């Protein structure tokens, strides 16, 4: 979920120039003709941050669902966030809200044999083998954990990832838009330790620079940014510095790229070309093993002109092929880097 959004989603029209459209059509035809196996093989796709559950459960009003995993074909690995909006405050209220969305998700997927709610890596591997959809629950906004007794409770309901805050400071940490970057509080440090103990992934997207530094320094397990880009390419406080990217990668973590135009091009418009700039930069400074696809689909983002949702991920694959990336490298980005990271944290 991007910072500064409202709950009601206004209709949007993305204007695409004729030359961009022509290029996309021609290059797509070339790609499909020259790489039929890549399409036919149905490569797994992992998205490390989507807000689809909030759309399904009526918390985000949207005319479009960008990742309709209730009807999608697998294999897919989808981290769908239980997003804690600003009007929900306090540990008790936010934890009740979390349980409400989990109940809603259970009701939505009950009886759907194509969806596996992930508890371990075995579930992910089963989804890949059987071409199903692996759904992983994440908590975007750590307000429920302001009562540290709730950590065991969120684990029991199946949450596998936590971001300590969204777009506001709380008693645990400072957000990327903070006016006074104090980093982790003492309680926040205790929460990081308990998340490590409970094998829950720590997501540093939306966190302040000092908070990210503190978490990198103290976390005993790899961490990740579920939907962030390279600040060297787009100078936004929602993006990561080269030092942060290198340190996250050096400890086995990954960076899932955000597809929000403001975080890609620092403009209202973007395209797959902008996504590629961030991918190429991260590979240059940290290696291909550090890259994943975050997206932030269904999170009120302004999507790239040529990638409006999950169905358009082939446009990114096409771009990587045209830039002479190998099938192995592409598979790393599409899902293998995330599966490896998940296994390192959830080593059951």
N, C-alpha and C positions, 0 to 999 in steps of 0.2 A: 504494500500500500504506500503510495507516495505521500510525502508531507504536504500539508496545506490544502488537502482536498475537502470537499463537502460530501455529505451522504448522498444527496441527489446527484445523479449523473446527467449532465446535459447532453443532448445530441451533438455529435461532432461530425464534420465532414473533412476528410483529409484530401487535399488537392494534390494530384500527381501530374506532373508535366508530361506532355506527349512523348518527349524524348526518353524520359525515365521508363514509361510504360513500354515503349518499343524495345528498349534495351532488355527489360525484364522478360518480355515474351520471347525474343530471339535467343537470349542466353539460356532461358529455361528449356527451349526446344533442343539446343545444342547439348545441354547437360543431360537431358533425359535420353537422347539418342546415344550419347557416348558412355552413359553410366547406367544401363538398365538394371544391373544386378543390385546396385546400391538402393534403388527404389524397391525392387522386388524382395529384397532380403528383410525388409521391415525392421530396420535397425531400431533398438530401444532408444527412447528419448527420456531424459531426466530433466525436469524443470525444478530448480531448487527454491522457487518462491512463486506461488500463485495465490490469489485471494478468492478463488472460485467459491469456496464454502460460504463466504459472506454474501455472495450474490445468490447462491442457492437458498440461503436461509433468510433472505429479505433484509439483510443489514446494509447491503449496497444495492441501490436501485440502478439497474443497468438494462439498456435495451438489447445488449449483445452479451453473450457468454463466450469469452475468448478461449476457454478450455472446458468443453462440455464432457467431463470425464464420465458422466452417467451413461453416455452413448458412444464414447470414443472407442476406437480399435486400439488394442495394445500391440506391442508391449510399451507401457508408459510407466515412469516413476515420477510421481507428482507430490511435492511438498506443499500442501495447502495450509495456509495460515489462519489460525484463529486470531483475528486482528482486534486489539483492544482500542476502541476509539476514545477520543478525548472526553466525551461526555460520561464515560464509565470511569469511576475513580475508587480508590481504596481496594485493599486486598480482598475483602469479602464480596463486594459488588462485582469486581472484575473476575473473581473465581467463579461466582455463580453464572456470569455471562459466558465464561469459558465452557462450563458444563452444559449450558443451554445450547451452544453451537455444536458441541460434541453430540448431544442427543439428536439434534437436527440432522447432522451428518449420518448418524446411525439409521435414522428413519429414511433418509434419501437412498442409502445404499443397500438396505435390507432386501434380501432376495436377489440382488444383482451378483450373479456368479462370476462376472468378469472383473470384479473389484476385490482386491485383497488389502485389508487394513494392516499396515506393516508394524510388526513388533521386533523383527530381527532380519538379518541379512538373508536368511533362508526364505523369507517371504518375498523379498525382492527377486531372488534367483528363481523362485517359482513363477512369479509374474512374467519374468523374461522368458522362461522356458515354455510357458503355456500361453504366451502372448496376451497377458491380462494387464490390468491397471493396478499398480502398487500405489496406494495412497498413504502418505506419511504426514502425520499431524505436527504442525509447528505452532508455537505461541509467539505472536508478534506484539510485544509489549509485556514487560515483566511484572506489571502491577500485581497480579495474583501472588507473586513470590515475595511481595513486601511482607507477607506472613510466611516465613521460611518453612513452616509446617505444611504448607501447600505443595512443596516440591514433591514429596512422596505421592501426594494425591494426583498431581498432574501426570506423574509417571504411570499411575494405576489406570488412568483413563486413556493412556496411549500416546501422550505427547512426547515426541522424540527430539524436538529442537526448541530452543528458547532464545529470543532476543530480549535483552534486559530492559529495553525501552523502545518506544516507537519515535514520536516526535515531541517529547516533553521530558524534562528531567523528572526523576522520581527519587525515592529514598535509596535506590540501588545504584543508579548510574546517571550520567549526563548524556543527552541526545546530541545529534549532529548540529542542531540549531541552538544549542545552549548559549547563554550570555556569560556564563561563568564556568569554564571547563575544569571541574574538580576531579574528573575521572570517577573511578569506583569509590563508593562509600565503604565503610567497614562492613555494613550489612551486605553490600554488593559483593565484596570479597568472599564473605561466607557463602553467599549463593553460588558463586562460581565454583567454589570447592565442592559444594553439595551437588551441583550439576555434573561435575566430573565424577563424583562418587556414584551417581545414579546413571551414568553413561548416557547423559542427555547432551546433544550437540549444542554448542554455543554459537549463535549467529551475531556478527558484529555490524551488519548493515544497520544504519540509522544511529549508530553510536558516535559519540564525540571522539576526537583524536586521542585525548588523554585516556578515555575509557578503553578504547581499543588497545592502546599501549599497555595499560594495566592488565587487561585480560591476556594479551599475548605473553606478558611476563610471568603471569601466575598460573595459567591453565596447564594442567598436566596432560591434557589430550589436545589433539589438533582442533582448531577452530575454523570457521568459515564465514564468508560474507555471502549471504543468500542472493542479494540483488544490489550489487555495487559495481562501479566501473573504475577506470584509471583516471586519477585527477590530472595526470600529465597530459591527457588528451582533452579532457573537459574539466575545467577548474571549478568543480562544485564541491561543497562540503559533504555531499552525499557520496562522493567518490573517494577512493583510497589513494594515498600517496604511494610512490614507488617503494619507499621503505616499508610501509605496512604490507604491501603486496608481497614483497620479498620475504618478510618475516613470517607472514601467514603460510606461504608456500614452503618455507624451509622447515616448518614443523609439521608438514603433511596436510595443511589445509588447502582450501580451494576458494576461488572467487567466482560466484555465479553472476553473469552479466545482467544488468538491468536493461530493459528495452524501452525505458522512458526517454523520449526524445531530449528532454532537458538534461538528462544525465549522460546522453550519448554525444550530442552535438553542441550542448549549451545553447540550443535554439528550440523553437517550437516544432521544427520539422527535422526529421532524420530519415535514414535509410539503412539498408544492410551494409552499405559502405562505411557508415559510422560505427556500426557494431564491429566490423572487421578491423577498424583502426585500433579499437581497444583490445581485441583478441591478439592482434599482431604485437602490440606493445607488451601485453602481459607475457606472451611467449618469449619475447626478447629478454625481459628482465627476470622472469621467474620460471620459464619452461612451460611446455604444453600441459604438463600434469597439474598445473595450478588453475586451469580454466574449466568452467562449467557454464551452463545456461540457467540463469535465474529467471528472467523475463519480467516478472511482476504483472503478468497478464491478469485481468479482472481487477486490478488495483487502481483504477482511475488514471491509468497512464495514457500519454499521447504516444501511440505506437508508431514505429517506423512506417513510412508510406507503403512499403512492400512486404511488411510482416505484421499482419493485423491480429494474428492469433496462432494457436498451435498448428493449425492446418497449413500455415505458411513457413514452417521451420525448414522445409525443403529449399527455400530461397537461400537460407544461410548455408545449408549443405552445398548447394550449387556454388555459392561464392567461394567457399573453402576449396572446392575442387578446382575452380577456375584459377585459384591462387596456388595450385599445385600442392595442396596438403594431401597427405596420404590417407587412405581409408583408416589406417590404424590411428592416426592423429585425430581424425574426425570422430572416430568412436570414443576416444578419450574424452573429447569435449562433450559429446552428446550424452554419454552416460557413465563410462568406465571410471572417470575421475571421481564422480560422486559416489559410486558404489564402493570404490576403494576407501574414500574418506569415511563413509558410513561405517564400514567394517572396522576401521581403526578406533572409532569412538564406541561403537556398539559391538564389543568383542565377545558376545555371548557364544 
